[in-house]
Amino acid sequence: MNLANLPVIELLPRVQRALPSAVVVLQAPPGAGKSTALPYALLTAAQSNGLIILVQPRRVAALSIARYLSSMMGESPGQSVGYWVRQERKSSASTKLLVVTDGMFTQMIQHDPLLSGIDLVIFDEFHERNLHCDLGLAFALETRELRPDLGVLIMSATIPAQALGQWLESLGHHTEVLQSEGRSFPVDLFYRPPRQLDRWLDAIPSVIQEACMHAQQGILVFLPGMREIRRVREHLRLDGGWQVMELHGRLSLAEQQRVLTPLDEPGQRKLVLATNLAETSVTIPDIDVVVDSGRERQARYVERYLQTQLVTRMIPIASAEQRAGRAGRVRAGRCYRLWSESQQQGFAKFSEPALATENLASTVLEAAAWGTSLPQLSWFTPPANTAVQRALQQLQRLDLVARTDKSADIGNSVPTLTAKGKAVQQLGTDLHVGCMLHFAMMTKNEQLISHAALLAAHLDEQEWRRNDELSAGLVELLRDQKGYPRTHRRYRYWCKRLGVQSLTTVDPRVMVELGLALEPYWLAKRRDSGEQYQLATGVAATLPADFTERPEWLLVTGMTLSEGRSDGVIRQGIAVPWAHISSQLDRLSRTESRWFWRGPQGRLRRQIQQKIGAILVSETETDAAPSADEFSHALMSAMVSDPGPALFSKPPVEQFLRRVQLAAEQLGCRAEDWQAQALLDSLPEWAALYVRDCRTLVQARQWNPLPALQARLGYQETKTLDRLLPDRWQAPSGRFHNIHYDEHGAAVVRLKLQEVFGEPRTPRILSQTLPLTFELLSPAGRPLQRTQDLASFWQDGYPLVRKEMRGRYPKHPWPEDPVQAIASHKTKRALEQ
């Protein structure tokens, strides 16, 4: 392929003129050459000896681009074009373009914040918006403030370029936004929605069969994950002219390269079953038809499990366009979509950034190592404060950042790394794996460190995937290098980095010690059922039937969190003997003193509990008498749930609260502060002084909160409330009637119709803004009419009521003109007397 003919090359002069004084944002559709032709052109046209860094979100894309550009230069990777991915780096003194994954770029800029010797950083496929991608750009923008000569180029096929450019300009970075034409052939779209949306996996083989009839070269099938790939492969029925391949992140590099290599066998066509790995950057030759399931896996952090859940979601429109474009790279193509055109109207435009869905603990740690807090960095999509706070709390619990009184001040306080935090951050791996490795390193025990390296390699690669106790699995994994090549490669890396020899056998006792160093909150205790476990986080998980043993205590290292299920399914774990836990209870557990209510009267008793997270280890009761503050606190805590909202259900209390909420603006308070849940949340603030005479929970349930609520509102405000929204109204008859304030905000008065004779129009309260609602009753007290407009009722409704009622109740007055009549609840004879 002649790279000079690709559309993006037309923008090369403008890119060169803009860099480095401006940040360049380049939007280019698939096939334009942004990932290959533009970096190649910038490399060959470079005037200085500085290095160009090309940041790729995916490992397979980084390797593919580096090898392709090297071949275009007639070289091997590591010469003019090199690469740096996890566990592998090929570069030399002559390297001018280094293709790196975004995780490696984070390590690079942390090591050298000024990026010495680097002229240009290119962020490719920025629309993927993973954590390291957004973090790397935030760091690079800060570096650029110290180094104005550093060029930054942001590229994507689908990112909203203008919005990104405006954001950069708002930060003070001069920005130039460029858009390239694509080089692709027309792609015809065919919608093939399944009859039942949740049965799409059953429908896709028939769509693939249809695609086979039209494909001249090959078919690319997009599926959410490996499970679906295997399922579809099992159900395919193809003739011998098709070569079925897979493309996903768990393949070896050689297997991935096979998919990216053109077929050289005459009469053969290619069918590739792929995850969204094939969506961007990599070019799969021999493809002219795409079958798109419209689904993808998305990582979402589940706080209550301290685990990441992979959920299946419909793709955004941007991804659908990217996928369809894969069919038009070499000729006119087709794309079959397993959804309807009407369903597509509900698709999101772009994918959510990882900052909104994943655990931010590692990102907060990287920011702290950089010398800042997460909110102080520049983000195209800022992270939620609550997510940052949760991440900071997790780092404090793992002793990676110091605990300070300013932990809640997430906007201004820069977390301080502990010595452990610095060590874990420099390891460049998962936080829990890093904590476990650090624990092993601190022991200086070579056997322990070697076991830690093996466990880390397994958790990094997840190549051994059977449901079982992990120690036994690691024995199998250690013996079979050919069966688990990625894990053994990673194991050799960790052994070399940690300076230890590899193991010849696995000691389960050592694995237990290492497991507890991973994450104490992954500890789980078996419930009586035998299949259900309670995790220290407080949630439940189920052990599948194919687990060979059911230990009382299990350190959960692998779990599946399925949509639609309230509990997780444990896939792998380390059995932990109670003797090992009991020897470390001081470190693992905490002691809580809790007051509880016992007996029919609800007498207060003290309980001492020892817990590992939410798992109760032991509890004892004492006869100690509570102090006044302890009693009050216990009583308030109990009342929040019992009686709970029922505390405000008595009519006088309910009416008072409804009146306050209606008049909140005039009273200078917020209506939401006077709703049941808000009052329960603040119960100690306003009720503590008024429940002193309650000595049992039974007495507390019978307590009347109205005086305390009136005191909370204030004396003058209560008087104002009585004036604005009185609890009674005097009718023209002279009698007083209660005003009932209902849940819809109406002020309702129930009375006999004859009592409002002489009232020409509806009275209003709340500074003349709220009309009374009358429920007008017959002399027997039966409803006749409900109205907020007396004038209209007298004119239109009353004549009909009078016609019907005066024969039924002849002893009562039914005048023709009710406005001029005398109001009374009495009969005509009583009125005459």
PALUM-883556 format. One record per residue (C-alpha): residue in one letter; x, y, z. Coordinates in pm, whole numbers, plus 50000, padded with zeros to 5 digits. Each point is the difference from the previous one (the first is absolute). Example, Ala and Ser with C-alpha at 12.3 -4.5 7.8 and 13.67 -1.06 7.14 Angstrom:
BEGIN
A512304955050780/S501375034449934/
//
This chain:
BEGIN
M500005000050000/N501245034749910/L499575020150322/A500505032749813/N496654995349827/L497974997650317/P497655029750067/V501565010850329/I503275008849821/E498265030549851/L499935014450354/L503714993750065/P501145035949919/R497345014650234/V500954975850277/Q503685009049962/R499275037450004/A497804997550308/L502394978850207/P501345005750259/S498525034450068/A496464986249987/V498424968250128/V498634982849690/V496724980650008/L499564978149693/Q496784982249919/A500364974649719/P497644971549908/P501204964049961/G502254995149701/A501355035749998/G503454988650118/K500205019050328/S501554970950193/T502574990949737/A500485025049719/L500115031450214/P502494987150261/Y502134986249713/A499925033449819/L500875019450316/L502874975850064/T501505002849653/A499555037749993/A501415006150350/Q502575028050014/S501384992150346/N501374969850180/G497175000350254/L497854969150056/I496374996649891/I497774980550240/L496884983749853/V497624990150284/Q497624971249923/P497264987750239/R500394963449895/R503044977550006/V499204981549678/A499565033149815/A503325013450130/L501884969049883/S498214998749666/I500695036649919/A503654997650106/R500584969349782/Y498135014749706/L501905033250005/S503304981650043/S499224979049692/M499195031749804/M503505012150082/G501564966549912/E501104994550358/S499254978050298/P498215013850306/G502435016350238/Q501905020249741/S498385032349875/V496654988450136/G499844982850337/Y497334989850245/W499494997050375/V497214978750139/R499674981050325/Q502914975650041/E501495008449662/R501985028949859/K501865002649673/S501855032349937/S503505012649945/A502065031849980/S498775004149642/T496314998350091/K498115031549899/L496434987850040/L499024979750306/V496554984150008/V498884994850360/T496874989350181/D498395026750217/G501014981450317/M503655001049894/F499675037049920/T498805006250356/Q503104982750134/M502205019249755/I498715034650096/Q500024991550372/H503694990749968/D500835031449799/P497315026950039/L501755022849750/L500084972649733/S503605008649924/G501034992949642/I496394996849881/D498695024649741/L496474987549944/V497414978750180/I497174986149785/F496914986750179/D498284976649754/E496454986350032/F499275025050277/H496304991749978/E500654967750194/R500395021950312/N501534973850231/L501595011150327/H503625001349885/C499015017949679/D498295028850182/L502675000550272/G502835000549746/L498495030149823/A499505018150333/F503684994350088/A501195010149651/L498065032850014/E501725008650329/T503404990849852/R499255022849706/E499645029650238/L503674994750093/R501034990249648/P498195021249738/D502124982649733/L498254966650070/G497534991749727/V496704983050087/L497834984349731/I496644983950094/M498454977249738/S496734981249977/A497444988049752/T496955008950205/I500855023950283/P498075033249985/A503005019749871/Q498495034750034/A498954994050361/L503454986550083/G501615030349834/Q497815024350193/W500884982550326/L503745002949926/E499595036849911/S498185005750331/L503104986350178/G502215025649825/H501444976949733/H499985014149649/T498274972749801/E499524991749634/V497234975849903/L500434981449672/Q497714975549825/S501054975249735/E497984982749736/G499864962350016/R501084975449738/S497394973149996/F497544984449762/P496225001050044/V498594976350258/D496384988749973/L498224995750332/F497584971650068/Y498044998350325/R499244965050130/P498405003950345/P499204967050176/R496394992850087/Q500945001750367/L502735024750091/D501454977750272/R500304970949752/W502395017949766/L502714973750052/D497684973249864/A499255021449695/I503525009549898/P501064967049829/S497255004049739/V501125035949935/I503574987549954/Q498714974249752/E498335028149805/A503225020050010/C501954970349862/M497895001249684/H501165035549924/A503595001450131/Q502625000249728/Q502995000550232/G499114996350367/I497665007150290/L500725017750328/V497534991750279/F499925022750304/L499034982650325/P500145011750365/G502484974450137/M501634965949993/R496934981550125/E497945012349705/I502884993049759/R500144963750114/R496224996649988/V499765013449644/R502934978949884/E498314968550133/H496835007549802/L501595010149669/R499454977249704/L502375010849721/D501444983049694/G503674992449964/G500815032949830/W499945019750323/Q502755004950255/V498505009150339/M502235021250225/E499625018050331/L501275034050108/H499945010150365/G502385011450273/R500784965250135/L501664987749682/S503754997549972/L501755025349779/A500624973349735/E496294991149992/Q499045036649973/Q502475005649716/R498504970749809/V496675018249990/L501685032149880/T501844982249717/P498364996749653/L499014965249889/D502274985749730/E497974968949927/P497915001749679/G496304993750047/Q500095006550373/R498015026650182/K500445012950354/L497385001550276/V501225018450310/L498084998550330/A501225030450191/T499385021750302/N500155037949971/L503784995549982/A499455000149622/E498045032550010/T502865024849970/S503695003449910/V500594964649873/T499244992949636/I498794965149919/P500574992549631/D497654979249782/I496815014350157/D497075013249800/V497044990150223/V499385008350366/V497464983250227/D499485022050306/S498294986250309/G499745035850131/R501284989050340/E503215005150194/R501434992650342/Q500425030050225/A501925000050327/R498095014150295/Y501405001050350/V497634985650261/E500845016750330/R498264974950225/Y502114971449858/L503275019349951/Q499974983349657/T499585010549640/Q496914986849826/L499954994749624/V496515009049879/T498634995649649/R498735032449853/M498755012549666/I502725018949819/P499805037449932/I499355013849655/A503675009649961/S501064963750045/A497334987749760/E501405023449733/Q503544988450073/R499034963549967/A498075005149679/G502985018349851/R502094968250028/A498004985549709/G500975028249764/R503795000250027/V500804981749674/R496755000049800/A496295007450031/G498694979750289/R497074989850213/C499215003050368/Y497324979150170/R498745014450327/L498164979450262/W497715028250099/S497305021249839/E500235035349869/S497435011150258/Q502004983950280/Q503075019449888/Q498215032550088/G500604991350365/F503774994149963/A502405023650173/K502195021149770/F503294990950167/S501294975450257/E500185010350364/P503575008250109/A501604975750242/L500185028550251/A496234996150039/T499824962050031/E503224985650146/N501815000550334/L502115031650023/A502344988050277/S502964993349769/T499425033449823/V499935018850331/L503254982350094/E501655010449673/A498835035950049/A501425000150353/A503334987549866/W499855028249744/G499525024250291/T496375009849963/S496464988950072/L497704986349734/P497605030049990/Q502925023849949/L500954983649670/S498405009649668/W497324975449888/F497885001149685/T497384982150213/P500675007150370/P499644970750242/A497205000550257/N501035012250343/T498354970050165/A502064976049788/V503205018650088/Q499084999150369/R499344962549992/A503334994149826/L501835021050259/Q498374980650283/Q501084967249842/L503595012349966/Q499995010650366/R498664966250107/L502784982549804/D502545023750160/L501075013949661/V499255036350087/A500135016350341/R496845004350205/T499395036850064/D497225021350145/K499715015949658/S498984968149822/A496595014749925/D501565030649830/I500504981649674/G500215031549792/N502975016450168/S501824973750204/V502814981349825/P500224964350134/T503344991350160/L501474966949887/T501234977050272/A503214980349951/K497824970449906/G498035021849758/K503185011449823/A501194964249965/V496674987249867/Q499665028749752/Q503454992749857/L499124963449942/G497585010849728/T497434972650058/D496564995150155/L499755015750346/H499164967750180/V502744980949820/G502405028150085/C499054998650369/M500604962550005/L503395003249825/H501035027650240/F499054978450297/A502144971649866/M502945022949924/M499965014050354/T500444964850143/K503274995449801/N499014963249983/E500964987349654/Q497504971350008/L497205023650095/I501005024749728/S500144972149739/H496494988950097/A498865036349982/A501465002949648/L498044969149889/L496755012350154/A500525034449845/A500614984549657/H496794980050027/L497915030050109/D501535021649726/E499294975349718/Q497024979550127/E500984971649766/W499044971550238/R496235004650013/R498544968850160/N497615003850294/D502014986550292/E502225006150299/L502895020649874/S502944983550176/A499314967349818/G499605019049675/L503365017150040/V501644965750035/E498544990349662/L500935033549850/L503614997750119/R500464965649845/D498535008249658/Q502015027449828/K498624992249654/G496415000850120/Y500385034150168/P502665018949799/R498885035450087/T499984992750373/H503484984549990/R501305029449802/R498595023850258/Y501354977950280/R503525002349855/Y499605037749981/W499055002850368/C502764976050110/K502575020549811/R498705033050132/L499814987750360/G503354982049980/V498844964750088/Q500114965349846/S496894982949871/L498224973850209/T500064962449954/T496934994150217/V497205020050163/D499545001850377/P496275006250077/R500875014750342/V502035027349836/M497145007349759/V497675005150297/E502305026550143/L500305017249664/G496254998849940/L499295019650317/A502525026049884/L498095004749673/E496835014150150/P498684990450345/Y496515010449889/W500004971749743/L499764975950294/A496734980450009/K498384977050256/R497754970949913/R496405002150112/D498044970350130/S498714991149653/G503484990049884/E499755017949665/Q499465035550120/Y502885021150131/Q500005034150159/L502835022949897/A501625024550236/T498505027649784/G496604988950127/V498594984249684/A499244964049910/A501644977149746/T499314964549885/L502504971949958/P499324979749681/A499464962550017/D503274991049822/F502185013950283/T501864970150144/E499745012250360/R497885023350209/P502275014850267/E498545020050286/W502185029849908/L500955009749645/L502075028749860/V498145008049676/T502395008049713/G497584996049710/M496295007249977/T497345004149734/L497515027850058/S497034993849773/E497335024949905/G496674992050153/R501494981150297/S500255014550347/D502994978150092/G503284991649832/V501304965849896/I503404990650143/R502294986349729/Q503314996850180/G501255004250354/I502564989350257/A498824978550290/V501055016550326/P500184978950320/W498415015850306/A503264995550190/H501705023649755/I497235025850034/S499944997950379/S503765005750016/Q499505033149812/L496695011550147/D501565031150153/R501045011349652/L496964988149807/S497155008150238/R498565028950193/T498015000350322/E496695018150014/S497895008450302/R496355000149910/W496845006450199/F496894980349915/W496464996250129/R498864967650155/G496684987050136/P496365009949940/Q500505034150159/G503255007049812/R502605002850277/L503445012449898/R502904975050013/R503675002649899/Q501644976349752/I503714996949915/Q500574987849642/Q503194989949827/K499745003849623/I502074995449687/G498305025949786/A496344990050013/I500714963950107/L499134994150362/V502744979450168/S498785001050362/E497625018950228/T499395002650374/E497425018250213/T500705020450313/D497865014350279/A501635034249984/A497605029250042/P500065025649718/S500895036150058/A497415026549919/D501675007549665/E500304963149912/F496354994250085/S498895029949794/H502144989449702/A498694964250016/L496425012050026/M500395023549706/S501624972749788/A497194975750080/M497255025349928/V501345006249649/S498814965149901/D497414993250271/P497615017849979/G501825017049710/P497705020449769/A497024988250206/L501195024550266/F498365027549793/S496814981449905/K497755012950279/P497565025549848/P501105031050200/V503674993649916/E499264991749637/Q497935031549958/F502655021950165/L502714986949763/R497845004749693/R499285035750103/V503715007450053/Q500884985549660/L497315021049829/A501125032150170/A503744992749995/E500925029149774/Q498155025650214/L501444984650317/G503585002049867/C500714962750006/R500304971549750/A497014977249947/E502224969349951/D501445004850350/W496534993350140/Q499384967349821/A499994967850201/Q503364986349888/A501825032950052/L498515003050348/L501084964450084/D503505007349874/S500225030150233/L498024984450288/P502645005550273/E500235037049914/W496365008350077/A498634971250208/A502684991350254/L498835024850268/Y496384988749968/V500424962250037/R501825000550334/D497004985750181/C499874969649769/R501774971450174/T498954971649769/L499514995549627/V496264994950058/Q499785034750153/A502005014449711/R497544985349749/Q497155017850182/W501835033250023/N498285030249844/P502575020049797/L497745030349937/P501385022550281/A503574992449889/L499175007849638/Q498345032850097/A503095009150201/R502184991549701/L497975023749786/G500105027750262/Y497375019250198/Q499605029449762/E500054977549694/T497304977850152/K497825030950059/T500605010449639/L499074965149885/D496715001850191/R499255032949825/L500994988349651/L498514965350021/P497514997850286/D498874965950113/R496335011550015/W497685021649788/Q496865018250116/A497124994749759/P497305026249932/S497814979350230/G502275010650284/R501264964950068/F503694990549986/H501174971149783/N503374982849981/I502145006049693/H501544967549879/Y503215004849802/D500284969849769/E503064984049836/H499365019249676/G500295034250163/A496285007650017/A498345016050302/V496704981350037/V496975010150211/R497124974950038/L496665015550098/K496295000749914/L499175019949690/Q497555022650191/E502885012850216/V501645018549709/F496875018349885/G500895036749970/E503664993149899/P500155013049641/R503484987249914/T502654976450136/P502045013550293/R503804998549966/I502774994450255/L503825000649988/S500135036949906/Q497104995249757/T501904973849795/L498194968150109/P496254996549946/L498084978450246/T498594967949858/F496454994050116/E498504965650036/L496335009850015/L497774975250178/S496274992550006/P498025004650325/A500684962950060/G503775005749962/R500334983749657/P502315016249738/L498255022249747/Q502795019849836/R503755007150026/T501065034149875/Q502645027050022/D497745024749813/L496875008950197/A498915026749753/S499854974849716/F498294974650222/W497245024350103/Q499395008549635/D500294966149830/G500004971650252/Y497685011750277/P496785001449791/L500394963249914/V500804990750361/R497005020450124/K497664983449752/E501014965550117/M500445006250375/R497085022150103/G497544971649952/R502234976250189/Y500665024050287/P496935023150013/K500605010250362/H503205018449903/P500275032849810/W500734998749625/P499685036549892/E500075009949635/D502705026150072/P502514984350242/V502295030249996/Q497305021550162/A498764972750236/I500774996350369/A502584973450075/S499114974450263/H500294963150088/K496455000350138/T496684989649847/K497465025449871/R497834996350316/A503005005550227/L500905031149803/E496455014150036/Q500144996250377/
//
